[in-house]
Amino acid sequence: MTESRQHPTLATVARAAGVAVSTASLVFAGKGPVSAATKQKVLDAATELGFHGPDPRARSLRNGRSGVVGVVVQTSVISAFRDPVNVGMVDGAAEVLGEAGAGVLLLTDAPHARRVFEDAPMDAAVLTGCSPWATELLGSLRRRRVPTVLVGSRPRRGSPAVDVDNPAASRELAQHLYRLGHRRAATVTLALDTDDAPAVDADRLAAATADTAAERLQAFWDVFPNGRALAATDSTVEEGERIGRMLLDVPEPPTAVVAQSDLLAVGVLRAADALGLAVPDRLSVTGFDGIDTSALDPRPLTTMRQPMQQKGRDAASAVLRMLDGARPRSVLLDCEFVPGATAAPADCAAQHH
């Protein structure tokens, strides 16, 4: 067997078909004015030689691109994928990027993974989740001149964002509880910053580095200005239960708790159960996300459903447009209120207090 048959190249295919290498290249790229007859000659020669197309790595080197888009999730891949919100967003992004022929590189915002993040080969990046490290990570990407789209953060100069209308959705949840007569309400926030301390006041809100948590907290305080707020370190059931016990195991507990995610809300439900506070008779609990929590708790949550996969799709579409030289606008998506079985009028709580 000849060397060319062992390792066929575009040039050997062109010679076998009797055409220029540039013509063969146009056939495999699917571009340019190539007649049907010439195209067939090239494809027949490629089949005969066992040539399956140009090496994508060589093409990437020629155009200066890796063909990869980095998708950055919080904390760790395992932790992030325990949250259906992250799964939905990454799935939506991967769908659009895959259709465009781009690879997806999963990265995390954890400090110990930062060096890999800064050195990883990628043409563009999507920062997903509500990372308190978003500003720092974006700075690293900008130094590398990597086009970046933010998900779950406000837009920054040169970096559009895809998010839900957090203030409107969170205010609607709080107002729902207010209309039910609740005046003694508390909230469990997502991570506001890199501080593990739970206590939250106005100064900490003003210095918050996680936009989603800050926007949802401000909306809660717009309705319940005296409401107590404690910050979780992550969106998990365990964190919701830990913070829930801190809020509820007091002489005068709130009659309503607004949790900034459904997983945190399930944790609050577990804390209430452990303390003998019946939901919704003695305590109303709301979540945020609209994920299926039936495997974690049988009570349907009163919550806000957000379009998780659409966020990922829109972010991927925006990043592809940036790679084409466009300047896409930020996208703000609506949420849908979902009345569940975990919120009831405050007089139910009052008569049992």
N, C-alpha and C positions, 0 to 999 in steps of 0.2 A: 504493500500500500504506500502511496506517495505521501510525502510530508504534508502537501496541501490537503489531502483527504483526511489525514489525521487531525489537522488543525486548520480547517477551512476558514478563510477570512473574507471580508467584503471584496477585497481585491481579486482573490481567486474566483469568486462567484462572478465578478464583472468580466474577467478574462474568459471564463467558460461560456458566458452568455454573449460575448462579443460586444460589450458596451463599456462605456467609461465608468470609472469607480463612482463618479458623482451621480451618474444616472442610476446605478444600483442603490446608492445611498438614498436617492429620492423615492425609489420604490419602497424601501423598508421604512422610510419616514412617513410614507403616505402623502407626500406633498409633491408639488411641481407638475409640469406638463409632460407626463410620460404616457405614451400610447399604450393601449391595452395589450397589443402584441408584444411590445418591448417588456412590459411589466411581466407578462406570462413567461417570456424567455428567461428573465432574471429569477423568477420564482421556481421555474423548472430546474434551472442550474443549481439553485440553493438546495432544493430537495435532493438532487442527485449527489451533491457534495456533503449533505448532512449539515448545512449551515442554517442556524435558527435565528439569525439576526445579529446586528451589531451588539457588542458588549456594552450594556448600559453604564458600566463604570467608566469606560472610555468616553462615552458620550457626555457623562457628567463632568469629566475632567475638561473636555473641550469647551463646554458652555459655562464652566466655573460653578456648577451646582452639584449638590450631593443627591438631589431627588428626594430628600427627607425633610419632613416637618416635625419639629419637636413639640410634644404635647406635655405640658408640665402639670403634675398633680401634686396635692398636698401630702406632706409627711412621708408616706411610703406608698408604693404601688399596692401592696396588700391592704393597708389601711384605707386607702382611697377607694379601692374596689369593693369594700364592705358597704360603702354608701351608694345606693342606687342612683343618687343624683349625679355622682361622678361617672358612674358606669354609663348612664344615659348620655351625658355630654361627650364623653370620649367616643362612644359608639356613633353618635351623630357626626362628629368630626372625622372619624375614620372612614365613614361611609362616603363622604364627599371627597376626601383626599384620595381614597382608593380609586374612586371613579376617575380621578384626574391623573392616576398613575403615580401618585406620590407615596412614599413610604412614611410610616409613623414611628417615631422614636419616643417612648415613654420615659420621662424624667421626673424627678421629685424636687420639691423645694427645700428638703431637709438640709441643714447646714453641712452634715457629713457627706452629702452627695453633690455639694456645690462645685467641686473641681470638675467632676464629670460633666456637669451642666455647662460650665464655662468652656470646656474643650470639645464638647460633642459636635460632630459634623451635622449641620442642619441649615437649610435655606431660609427657614422662617420658624416662628414659634407661636403656639397658642398657650397662654397662661390660664389654666382653668381653676375653678374653685374660688374660695374666698381667702386667698393666702395673705397673711400679714406680712409676708416677705415680698409682695408684688412689686413695690417700688424699687427695692434693692435688686431683684431679679431683672426688672426691666432695664435698670442701669447697666447691668452686665451685658444684656443683649444689645443695647444701643452702642456700647463700646465696640461690639463685634459687628455692628451694622446689620443685625438680623431683624427683618421686619417682624413685628409682634402684634398680635391681637389679644386683648384682655377679655376674659370671661369672669363675671362676678366682681368686677372692679370698675371704677369710673374711668372714662377715657383719659389718656395723657397725651401730651403733644406728640403727634406723629404716630400714635398707637390708638386705633379705634377700639371701642369696647362693645361687647354683646352681653346684654344683661336683661333682667326683668325690672319692672318698675317697683323696686323695693319699698320706697316711701309710700306709694299709693297702696300696695298690697298689704303692707304691715299696718298701715293706718286703718284699713278696712277691717282687719282682724281685731285690732284694739277697739275700734268703734262698735263692732259687733258685741263685744263683751260689755262695753259701756252701756249700750242700749238694753242689754239684759239686766242692767242695774248694778253691775260690779263697780266698786269704787276703790277696793283694796286689792290692787293687782300687782303682780311682779313679773319679771321676765328673765329667761335664761338665754344669754346671747351666745352666738358663735365666737370663736377667738377674735378678740378685738386687736390684739397685738401679739408680741412674742413673750409677754409677761404671763406667768402661770397663776398669778394671784386672782382670786375670783371677784374681789370687791371692785365695783365700778361707780365712778362719780362723773360729774360734768367735765372735770379736767382730763380724766382718762379718755372720755369720749372725744374730746377735742384733739387729743394726740393720737387717736386710733389710726392704725396703718392698714386695717382690713375694712374696705369700703362697705361691703354688704352688711357686716355686723353693725357698723356705725350707722348706716342709713336705717336699718330696721329698729335699732335702739332709739334713735331720734324720733322716729314715727310713733313708737310706743310712748315715749315721754311727752309727745305732743298731746296725747289723749290722757295719759296718766302721769302728770308731771311729778308726782310724789311716789311713783312706783319704784320698788326696789329692783335693782338689776345686779345679777351676778354673771360672770363670764365663764363659759366652759373653755377647755383647751382644745377640744375637737368635737366634731359632730358625731357622737356615739351614744348608744343607749346607756352605757356605763357612766359617761360624763353627765348625762341628763339625770340619772338617778342620784349621783353624788351631789350635784348642785341642787337638785330638787329637795333633797333632805335638808340642805342648809336653809332653803327658803321656807320649808314647811314645818320643820321641827322647832317651832318657836311658839311662845305663849299666844300670840295673835297672828296666825298664818293668813296669807292672802286668800281671797275667795276665787281668784283666777290667776293662772300662770300662762304667759305667752312664751312659748319656746320657739327659737328661731330656726328649728328644723324638726322634721317629723321624728327622727331618731332621738333627739333630745326630749321631745314630747313624750315618747314612749318611756324614757327613763324617768320623767317626772311622774307618769302614771304609776310606775313601779314604786317610787318613793311614797306616793300617796297611799297606795295599797298597804305598804309596810307600816305606815303610821296610822292606818285606820280611817283615812279620809276618803269617803266614798265619792267617786266621780260618776256623774256630774252633780250629785245632790249636795255635796259639801265643798267640792272644788271643781272649777271648770278649767280645762286645759286645751290650748290650741297649738298646732304645729305649723310647719311651712314646708312645702315641697310637693305634696300629693303623691307620695310613693305608697306602695302596698305594704302596710305594716301588719297585716292580718296574722302572719306567722309569729309576730312578736307580741301582739296583744289583740284580743278579739274585738275590742271596742273601736268602731270606726272613728277616726280622728276628725275633729273640726279643724280645717287647715286651708292652705292656699296651694293650688296645684300650679306648678310652673312647667313650661315646655322645655324639659331637659335636653331632649335630643335636638330640638330646633336650635337651641343655643349653640350646640356643638356644630350643627350644619352651617349656621350663619357665620360662626367664627372661622370655620375652614374655608368657606366661600370668600370671606373677606381677606384671609391671608393669601389665598391663591390670586386674588385680584391685586394685592400689593406686590406680589412677585411679578405680575404683568405690568407693573408701573403705575397702577391706578391708586387713588386715594379714597378708599371706601369710607362711608359715613358710619358712625356708631349706630347700633340697633338696640331699641328698647322694646321688649316684649311684654305682653300683658299676662297676668295670672288670673286664675279662676277660683272664686271662693267655693269651698266644699263644706257644706253643713254636715257635721258628723254627729256622734252621740256623746261627745265629751264636753259639751258646753250647755249650760242651763241657766235660767234666771237666778239672780243673786239671792232672791228671797229663800230659795231652797237651801243655800248655804247658811243664811242668817238664822233660819229656824232650827238648824242643827248645831249652831255654834254655842 
